[in-house]
């Protein structure tokens, strides 16, 4: 029986004496025995693709170990073989990139194998954003490993290995201007910092059909990209890529909760659904009258008009009722019209009084938090109306994807008459001429779960409109 110490010593000889073309056993032992990480069959494929190609783009599902294998393990493995390397790790934020560096640093500082066989590897610089290992023999201005947030500056520095780990996120993929900014940075700032014979490896998950990954697939990585899906279809059957951690049943539940568009993007790396209609006609459900035994908590969403001009946006108000037990959402009322500021206040108070009942209270009136709408909210508060100002950090399309799951799962019900304008906006979204009713509906639905435990059981009485 070979002892662990003998096995590690044998491995040390393999790692330190062989050059770039190390065999399969070597990196398997390194990841499993030394670093202590799980190593599934697809992890091996990712690692081999990086070893065997100077450029690679690997798209993999959320939570499946991309960073552990392709960033942390690969960086350590390459530096063991060649301590002269200059490695740059880039992520969507500097905070995230430094988190990767901290995990690498912890192995170098406290991993017993590194301590026993390589001793103290610390030399300056050795901090949260860059570190240099003591086994390097040549003086260079670049550290052994540097961590950088996407769009960060790279001035007069060059690298032998660049790893881009989840540089695309919801923020920089949501609009064309953000996507262009990332693309320009990639070609103008990042690529010039890569040595001519250097390696560049990109790992991530899709967010948009026009994101950076999609652009690169059509160009420099056309023959150097690989796509992995959480749910695979083999011989007519569905199988989970990582059954032990993400069993098929769990993935199906995530699919139901998030909806097809988000799930396909984040777990299947399939963004084709983003090209089509978000709210499909067959998903709309209707009611003639509310069920007699239904108990609703009500929310009123409002999208304010900034002017009364005929070409301007509408003032939009949507009343939604949520049944706590089932989670079903009923659209109870909606209106969009052009009104003065004072008339918008008056209309809101009237709708609040109409729907605020002792057994079915209006929990909140919800408006967007900005200067104009805050003045509106304050006026309502003065009249005793429970108002919540909501900070919006996502664009309309991203917010639509969040709501889409509830439509797909048949959780939203519309009245058979009276919601035609809202339904038309949804069917045409995002190409509809107006989306005021969508905004009002979405702000109400998005806040329901967080506010469902708050009750305002007494209706407001004797409120006089301006």
N, C-alpha and C positions, 0 to 999 in steps of 0.2 A: 504494500500500500504506500503510494507516494504521499509524503507529508505536504501540507500546505506550503511550508517554508521551501521545500525542494521544488515544488511546482512554481512558486513565485520566482525562485532563483533561475529556473530554466527559462521562464518567461522573460525575465530581465535580460538574459543573454540573447534571446530572440529579438526583443524590441531594440536593444541598444546596438546590436551588431548587424542586423539586416537593414537594407536601405528602404526606399519608398515602396517597393513592391512586396510588402509583407503579406503572408498567406492568411487564409480565412481563420485558422485557429488562433493566430496572434491577436487579431482585433476582437474576436469573440471572448477570449480570455481576459483581455484588457477591460472590456466593458462589464463583463459579468463578475470576474474574480477580483479585479482591482478596484473598479469604480462602484461595483455593487448594484448595477442597474439591471432591470429586466431587459431581455433581448429576444424579441419575437422575430419570426421569419421576415416580416416586412421591414423591421429595423435593420436586419442584416442587408437587405436589398438596398436600403437608403445609404448605408455606410459604404457598401461596395460601389454604388453609383458615384459617390463622391470620390472614392479612392481611384476609380478607373476613368474619371472624366475631369478635365481641368475646369469645366463649367457644367453646372447642373441646376435644374429648377425642379424641386420636388414639392408637389402640392398634396397635402395630407389633411385628414380630419382634425378638428379641434380635440385636444386632450390625448392624442395618440403617441406622444413622446418625441415629437419632431425636435424640439430644442435639446432634450436630454441626449439624443443620439447624434444629431447632425451638427449641433453647435458645441455643446460642452464636451462630449466624448471625442468628437472629431478633432477639436482644437487641442486637447490634451495629448491625443495619440500622435498628431502631427508634430507637436513640439518635442515629444519624447524622441522621435526619430530625427528631428532636425531642430536643435535649440536655437539656430540662427534665424529662424522664421520670424517675420513680422506679420502678425495676425490682426485684422480689424473685424470686430463684431458689431453689426449695426442692427438695431431694432426700431420699432415704431416710436419709441420714446427713449430718451437718455436713461431714465429710471429703469426701464426694462432691460436695456443693454447692460447696465451696471449690475442688475440682478444676475444675469448670466455670468458676468465676470466674477461676482462674489462666489458663485457655486464652484467655478473653476479654481478660484483662489483657495477655497476651503479644502479642496482635494490636495493642492500643493502644500498647504500649511499643516493639515491635521490628518490626512489619510496616512495610515500606518505604513502602507507599502512605499509611498513616496518618501516618507521620513526615513524608513529603514534602508532604502536602497539608493536614494539620491541626496539625502541629508537636507540641510537648510537651503532652499532655493531662492530665498528672498534677497533681492538687492533693489536699490532705488532705480526707477520709481516702483512703488508697490502700494497702490491705493485703490479707491473705488472705480476709477475710470481707466487705469492702465497699470500694468505690472511687467517687470522684466525678470527672467529667471537667471540664476547664477551660472548655469551651465553654458550660457552663451559666451563665445570667445571673442566676438568682434564688437566694437563699439559702434552703435547706430543711434541716430536721433529718434527713431521710432522705438517704442517699447516692444516687448515680446507679444503682448496682447493689449489692444486698445478697444474700449467700449464707446460707442457713439450712437446718439439718437438720429433718426432719419432727418434729413435736411440740415444736419450739423456741418460745420466747416471742416475741410481737410486741406490744410495749407502746407505746401512744401513737404509732404509726407508720402511715402510709397510703401506698398504692402505686397507680400508674397501670397497671402491668403486672405480673402474677404468673404465673410459669411453674412448674408442678409437674412435675418430671422424675424418673420412676421412684420416686415416693414410696411405692408399694406394693412390698413385698418379701416373701420367705418368712417372715421374722420377724413382721411385723405383719399378715400375712394368715392365719396358721396357726390361730389360736383366735378364738372369738367375743369374748372380752374384749379382745384386741389389736385386732381390727377395730373394735370399739366405741370404743376409745380414739382411734384415728385418725379415725373419723367425727366424734366430738365435737370434736376439735381442728380439723378442717376447718371445721365450721360455727360453732364458738364463738370460735376464735382467728384463723383465717386469713381467712375471708370478710369479717368486719367491717373488716379492714385494706385491703380493695379499694375504691378510689374508686367512686362510683356509676356513672360513665361509663368505668370502667377495663376492662381486658382480663384474662381469665384463660384460660390455655391449659395443658392437662394432656396429658402424653405418658407412655406406659408400656406394660407387658406384663402380661397376666393371670397371677394366682397362685392364685385361688380363686373359685368361683362366687358367693361372698358378699363378695368384696373391695370396696374403696371404688369401684373403677371400675364394677363391676356395679351398685352402689347408685346412682351418679350417672347411669348410662345410663337407669335406670328413672325418673329424676326430672329434675333441671335440665338434663341434657345429652341428653335423649331424641332431640332433633332436631339435635344438634350433636356427634355422635360418629361416628367413622369407624374401621373395622376393616380392617387389612391382614394378609395371611397370607403366610408364606414360600413355601408351595406353593399355587398357585392352580389351580382347575379351570376351564378354558375350552374350550367345545365338545367336552367329553368327554376332553380331554387335560390332563395335569398339567404346569404350567410353574412354574419358579422365579421369584419376584418379582425377585430380583437375581442373575441367572445368572452374571455375571462373578465375583462374590464368593462367593455361596452356590449353586453349581450343584445341580441336582436330585439328582445322585448323592450329593453330600455331605450334603444334607438327609435323604435316605433313610437314610444311614448314621447320622446323628444320631438319627433316629427309632428305628432298631433299637437303638442303644446306650442311649437314655434311656427308651424305652417310649412308648406312645401317650399316656398321661396327661400326662407332663412335656412331651413334644414338642408336643402339641396346645396346652398352656397357654403355653409359652414361644415357640413359633414360629408357631402358628396362631391364638393368642388365642381358643382354644376351650376352655372349661372344663366342657363338658357331661359329659365322661367322669368327672369328679370326683364326679358325682352318683350314679353306679352302683357296682357291685361292682368292687373293685380287682383281686382275683384271680379270674379267670373259670375255670369248671369245665373248659372245653375246653383250657386251658393246662397242666393237670396231666399229667405224664408219669410212667410207672412202670417198674420193673424187677423181674424175678423173682429173679435172682441177678446179682451184679456181673460185668461182662465180665472174662474171665480175664486179659487183658493190661492192665487199667486200673491206673494208678499214681496213688495218691491222697496228697494232703497233707491232714491232718485238723485240724479246728477244733471245739472244744466251746464252745457258747454256753450261758450260764446266766442264768436270771432267778430271783432269790432270793425266797422267801416270808418276810414279816416276822413271821408268826405261824402257829400251827397251827390257828387257828379254822376251823371248817367253812365259814364265810362269807368267809374271807380268800382271798388269792391262793395259787396253787400254787407250789411249788418246781418249776421247769421246766429241763430239760436237753435239748439237741439236739446230736447229733454230725453234722457235715457233712464230706464228703470232696470235695476239689477236684482234678480232673485238670488238671495244669498245661498240657499241650499243647492240649487242646480247650477248656478253661475250663468244662467241664461240672461240675455240682455234684450230688453224691449225698447225700440224707438217709439216714444210716446207722443212726441210733438216736434215740429220743426217749422222754422220760418226764416226767410231771408228777404230783406227789404232795404230801402235806402231811407235813413232817418237822421235827424239832427241828434246831437249828443244828448240833449235833454229827453228827446223822444225815445232814444235807445234805453235810457235809464227807466223811463216810464214803462216801456214794453217789458223789460226784464222783470221789474217788480210785479207786473200783472201776471206774467207767466209763472213766477215764483209762487204767488198767492194761489194761482189756479191749481198748481200741482203739489203744493206743500200740505199734506194731509196728516192727521195724527197717526194713522196706521201705515202711512206710506210717505214718510217725510223726504224733503229735498235735503240731502246731506250737505251738498256744496254747490255753489255756482262757481264755475271755473273759467278764468280768463288768463290770457298770456301775460307774463310779467314784463311789461315795458312801460315807458314813461306815460304814453297816452292811455293805455289800458289800465295802468295803476290809478290814474285819476278817476276812471270809470269805476274801478273796484272800490275806491275809497268812498265815492258817492253812495254806492250800494251798502257799504258797511254802516254808513251814517243812518241808513234806513233800517238797519237791523238784519240785512240779508247776509247769510254766511257765505263769504266769498273767499276763494283761494286763488292767489296769483301763482301761475305755474311757469317756471323757467324752461324755455324750450331750447335744447342744445342740438337737436337733430333736425335735418331737413325734412321736407314733406314726404319724400319718397321713403326714407328710412322709417319714418313714423307709420307710413302706410303698410310697410312690411310687418311691423309689429302688430297691427290690428288685423291684418289679413288672416292670421291663423284662426281667429274667432269666427270669421266668415266661413272659412273652409270647413271648420268643425261644426257648422250649423248652430252656433251659439247666439246669433243675432237675429231678431225677428222685427219685421217692419209692419206697420199698419197697412191693410189692403188699400187704403186711400189716404192721401195727405202727405206722403213722403216722396212723391214723384221726382221733385227737383233734386233731393238728396240722392236718390237711387241713380238718377242720370249722371250726376257728378261722379259717383263711385264707379259706374260702368265705364265712363270715359277717362277716368283718372289714369295717368297724370296729364292727359291731353285735353281735358275739359277746359272750357273758356273760363269758368270760375270754379274755385274749390273752397269757398267760404263755409258751406255746410259741412264738407268733409272735415275742415279744421275744427269746427265747433263740436262735431260728433267725436272726433279723435281725442280731443283734449278731455272730454268727459269720460270716455271709455278708458283712456290710459291711466286715469287717477282713481278708478273705482276700487280696485283691490286694496290700495293703500289706505283709502278713506272709509272702507266699509264698516269699520268698528266704531265710527263716530256717528252719533245720532243727534239730530235736532228734531225732537218729537213735537214741539209746539209750532204751529204755523204762525207766521207774522200777521198780526191783525192791524187794521186801521193805518196802513202805510199809504201815505199820500204821494203820488207821483209828482215830479216837478212840472 
